């Protein structure tokens, strides 16, 4: 599905979702039911970072077939915090 933008003289701009190639030059406005003409604009393309895309894909997959676990996963030991600066290691600890 693609999003197409149309402009009504009375109600202004609105969007319509249609299959690719199915958008006509004019459609009926949902508010006043008069003919609205199509507005040509740049496509809304964006690059999704890899980690975010993987998280979104995982969420979509788990919506249909969630993973089932038989036991609670074991806790990992906490890693020792390393100071950001070597001089911080000499500071007193509470």
MARBA-3410 file (N, C-alpha, C, O; in Angstrom, 1 decimal):
94
0.8,-1.2,0.0,0.0,0.0,0.0,0.9,1.2,0.0,1.9,1.3,0.7 ~ 0.5,2.2,-0.7,1.2,3.5,-0.8,0.3,4.6,-0.3,-1.0,4.5,-0.4 ~ 0.9,5.7,0.2,0.1,6.8,0.7,0.1,7.9,-0.4,1.2,8.3,-0.8 ~ -1.0,8.3,-0.8,-1.1,9.4,-1.8,-1.8,10.6,-1.2,-2.7,10.5,-0.4 ~ -1.3,11.8,-1.6,-1.9,13.0,-1.0,-2.8,13.7,-2.1,-2.4,13.8,-3.2
-3.9,14.2,-1.6,-4.9,14.9,-2.5,-5.2,16.2,-1.8,-5.1,16.4,-0.6 ~ -5.6,17.2,-2.6,-6.0,18.5,-2.1,-7.4,18.8,-2.5,-7.8,18.8,-3.7 ~ -8.3,19.1,-1.5,-9.6,19.5,-1.7,-9.7,21.1,-1.6,-9.0,21.6,-0.7 ~ -10.4,21.7,-2.5,-10.5,23.2,-2.4,-11.1,23.7,-1.1,-10.8,24.8,-0.7 ~ -12.0,22.9,-0.6,-12.8,23.3,0.6,-12.1,22.9,1.9,-11.9,23.7,2.8
-11.6,21.6,2.0,-11.1,21.0,3.2,-9.6,21.0,3.3,-9.1,20.7,4.4 ~ -8.9,21.2,2.2,-7.4,21.2,2.2,-6.9,19.8,1.9,-7.6,19.0,1.3 ~ -5.6,19.5,2.3,-5.0,18.3,2.0,-5.4,17.1,2.8,-5.7,17.3,4.0 ~ -5.4,15.9,2.3,-5.7,14.7,3.0,-4.9,13.6,2.3,-4.5,13.7,1.1 ~ -4.8,12.5,3.0,-4.0,11.3,2.5,-5.0,10.1,2.3,-5.9,10.0,3.0
-4.6,9.3,1.2,-5.4,8.1,0.9,-4.4,7.0,0.7,-3.4,7.2,0.0 ~ -4.6,5.9,1.3,-3.8,4.7,1.1,-4.4,3.8,0.1,-5.5,3.3,0.3 ~ -3.7,3.5,-1.0,-4.1,2.7,-2.1,-3.0,1.8,-2.5,-1.8,2.1,-2.3 ~ -3.3,0.7,-3.2,-2.3,-0.1,-3.8,-1.5,0.7,-4.8,-2.0,1.6,-5.4 ~ -0.2,0.3,-5.0,0.6,1.0,-6.0,0.0,1.0,-7.4,-0.5,-0.1,-7.8
0.0,2.1,-8.0,-0.5,2.2,-9.3,-2.0,2.4,-9.4,-2.6,2.5,-10.5 ~ -2.7,2.4,-8.3,-4.2,2.5,-8.3,-4.7,3.9,-8.0,-5.9,4.1,-8.1 ~ -3.8,4.8,-7.8,-4.2,6.2,-7.5,-4.6,6.9,-8.8,-3.9,6.9,-9.8 ~ -5.8,7.5,-8.7,-6.3,8.3,-9.9,-5.9,9.8,-9.7,-5.3,10.2,-8.7 ~ -6.2,10.6,-10.8,-5.9,12.0,-10.7,-6.8,12.7,-9.8,-6.4,13.8,-9.3
-8.0,12.2,-9.5,-8.9,12.8,-8.5,-9.7,11.8,-7.8,-10.0,10.7,-8.3 ~ -10.0,12.1,-6.5,-10.8,11.2,-5.7,-11.8,12.1,-5.0,-11.7,13.3,-4.9 ~ -12.9,11.5,-4.4,-13.8,12.2,-3.6,-13.2,12.6,-2.2,-12.6,11.7,-1.6 ~ -13.4,13.8,-1.8,-12.9,14.2,-0.4,-13.8,13.5,0.6,-15.0,13.5,0.5 ~ -13.2,13.0,1.7,-13.9,12.3,2.7,-14.8,13.3,3.5,-15.7,12.8,4.2
-14.5,14.6,3.6,-15.2,15.5,4.4,-16.4,16.1,3.6,-17.6,16.0,4.1 ~ -16.2,16.6,2.4,-17.3,17.3,1.7,-17.8,16.5,0.5,-18.8,16.9,-0.1 ~ -17.1,15.5,0.1,-17.5,14.6,-1.0,-17.4,15.3,-2.4,-18.0,14.8,-3.3 ~ -16.6,16.4,-2.4,-16.3,17.0,-3.7,-15.0,16.4,-4.3,-14.3,15.7,-3.6 ~ -14.8,16.6,-5.6,-13.6,16.0,-6.2,-12.3,16.8,-5.7,-12.3,18.0,-5.7
-11.3,16.0,-5.3,-10.0,16.5,-4.9,-8.9,16.0,-5.8,-9.0,14.9,-6.3 ~ -8.0,16.9,-6.2,-7.0,16.6,-7.1,-5.7,16.1,-6.4,-5.5,16.4,-5.3 ~ -5.0,15.2,-7.1,-3.8,14.6,-6.5,-2.7,15.6,-6.5,-2.5,16.4,-7.4 ~ -1.9,15.6,-5.4,-0.8,16.5,-5.2,0.5,15.6,-5.4,0.6,14.6,-4.8 ~ 1.4,16.1,-6.2,2.6,15.3,-6.5,3.6,15.8,-5.5,3.9,17.0,-5.4
4.2,14.9,-4.7,5.2,15.3,-3.7,6.3,14.2,-3.7,6.2,13.2,-4.4 ~ 7.4,14.5,-3.0,8.5,13.6,-3.0,8.1,12.4,-2.1,7.3,12.5,-1.2 ~ 8.6,11.2,-2.5,8.2,10.0,-1.7,8.9,10.1,-0.3,9.9,10.7,-0.2 ~ 8.2,9.5,0.6,8.7,9.5,2.0,9.6,8.2,2.2,9.1,7.2,2.8 ~ 10.8,8.3,1.8,11.7,7.2,1.9,12.7,7.6,3.0,13.2,8.7,3.1
13.0,6.6,3.9,13.9,6.8,5.0,14.7,5.5,5.2,14.1,4.4,5.0 ~ 15.9,5.7,5.6,16.7,4.5,5.9,16.6,4.2,7.4,16.8,5.1,8.2 ~ 16.2,3.0,7.7,16.1,2.6,9.1,17.4,2.0,9.5,18.0,1.1,8.8 ~ 18.0,2.4,10.7,19.2,1.8,11.2,19.0,0.3,11.3,17.9,-0.2,11.7 ~ 20.1,-0.5,11.1,20.0,-1.9,11.2,19.5,-2.5,12.5,18.6,-3.4,12.4
19.9,-2.0,13.6,19.4,-2.5,14.9,17.9,-2.2,15.1,17.2,-3.1,15.6 ~ 17.5,-1.1,14.7,16.1,-0.8,14.8,15.2,-1.6,13.9,14.2,-2.1,14.2 ~ 15.7,-1.8,12.6,15.0,-2.7,11.7,14.9,-4.1,12.2,13.9,-4.8,12.1 ~ 16.0,-4.6,12.8,16.0,-6.0,13.4,15.0,-6.1,14.5,14.3,-7.1,14.7 ~ 14.9,-5.0,15.4,14.0,-5.0,16.5,12.6,-5.0,16.0,11.7,-5.7,16.5
12.3,-4.2,15.0,10.9,-4.1,14.4,10.5,-5.4,13.8,9.4,-5.8,14.0 ~ 11.4,-6.0,13.1,11.1,-7.3,12.4,10.9,-8.4,13.5,10.0,-9.2,13.4 ~ 11.7,-8.4,14.6,11.5,-9.4,15.6,10.1,-9.1,16.3,9.5,-10.1,16.7 ~ 9.8,-7.9,16.5,8.5,-7.6,17.2,7.3,-8.0,16.3,6.3,-8.6,16.8 ~ 7.5,-7.8,15.0,6.4,-8.3,14.1,6.3,-9.8,14.0,5.2,-10.3,14.0
7.4,-10.5,14.0,7.4,-12.0,14.0,6.8,-12.5,15.3,6.0,-13.4,15.3 ~ 7.1,-11.9,16.5,6.6,-12.4,17.7,5.1,-12.1,17.9,4.5,-12.7,18.8 ~ 4.6,-11.2,17.2,3.2,-10.9,17.3,2.3,-12.0,16.8,1.3,-12.3,17.3 ~ 2.8,-12.7,15.8,2.1,-13.9,15.2,2.5,-15.2,15.9,1.6,-16.0,16.2 ~ 3.8,-15.4,16.1,4.2,-16.6,16.7,5.2,-16.3,17.8,6.4,-16.3,17.6
4.7,-16.0,19.0,5.7,-15.7,20.1,6.5,-16.9,20.5,6.1,-18.0,20.4 ~ 7.7,-16.6,21.0,8.6,-17.6,21.4,8.1,-18.1,22.8,7.7,-17.3,23.6 ~ 8.1,-19.4,23.0,7.7,-20.0,24.2,8.9,-20.6,25.0,9.7,-21.3,24.4 ~ 9.1,-20.2,26.2,10.2,-20.7,27.0,9.7,-21.7,28.0,8.6,-21.6,28.5 ~ 10.6,-22.6,28.4,10.2,-23.6,29.4,10.7,-23.3,30.8,10.3,-23.9,31.8
11.7,-22.4,30.9,12.2,-22.0,32.2,12.8,-20.6,32.1,13.0,-20.0,31.0 ~ 13.0,-20.0,33.2,13.5,-18.6,33.3,15.0,-18.7,32.9,15.7,-19.5,33.5 ~ 15.5,-17.8,32.0,17.0,-17.8,31.7,17.8,-17.5,32.9,17.4,-16.8,33.8 ~ 19.0,-18.1,33.0,20.0,-17.9,34.1,20.5,-16.5,34.0,20.6,-15.9,33.0 ~ 20.7,-15.9,35.2,21.3,-14.6,35.3,22.8,-14.6,35.0,23.5,-15.5,35.3
23.2,-13.6,34.3,24.6,-13.4,34.0,25.2,-12.7,35.1,24.6,-11.8,35.7 ~ 26.5,-13.0,35.5,27.1,-12.3,36.6,27.4,-10.8,36.1,27.7,-10.6,34.9 ~ 27.2,-9.9,37.0,27.4,-8.5,36.7,28.8,-8.2,36.4,29.7,-8.7,37.2 ~ 29.1,-7.4,35.4,30.5,-7.1,35.1,31.0,-6.0,36.0,30.2,-5.1,36.4 ~ 32.2,-6.1,36.4,32.8,-5.1,37.2,32.9,-3.7,36.5,33.3,-3.7,35.3
32.4,-2.7,37.1,32.4,-1.4,36.5,33.9,-0.9,36.5,34.6,-0.8,37.5 ~ 34.3,-0.5,35.3,35.6,0.1,35.1,35.5,1.6,35.1,34.6,2.1,34.4 ~ 36.3,2.3,35.8,36.3,3.8,35.8,36.6,4.3,34.4,37.3,3.8,33.7 ~ 35.9,5.5,34.2,36.1,6.1,32.9,37.5,6.7,32.8,38.0,6.8,31.7 ~ 38.0,7.1,33.9,39.4,7.8,33.9,40.2,7.1,35.0,39.7,6.8,36.0
41.5,6.8,34.7,42.3,6.1,35.7,42.4,6.8,37.1,42.5,6.1,38.1 ~ 42.3,8.1,37.1,42.4,8.8,38.4,41.1,8.5,39.2,41.2,8.7,40.4 ~ 40.0,8.2,38.6,38.8,7.9,39.4,39.0,6.6,40.2,38.3,6.5,41.2 ~ 39.9,5.7,39.9,40.1,4.5,40.6,40.6,4.8,42.0,40.5,4.0,42.9 ~ 41.3,5.9,42.2,41.9,6.3,43.4,41.0,7.0,44.4,41.3,7.3,45.5
39.8,7.4,43.9,38.8,8.1,44.7,38.3,7.1,45.8,38.1,5.9,45.6 ~ 37.9,7.7,47.0,37.3,6.8,48.0,36.0,6.2,47.6,35.2,6.9,47.0 ~ 35.7,5.0,48.0,34.4,4.4,47.7,33.6,4.3,49.0,34.2,4.2,50.1 ~ 32.3,4.4,48.9,31.4,4.3,50.1,31.1,2.9,50.4,30.3,2.7,51.3
END
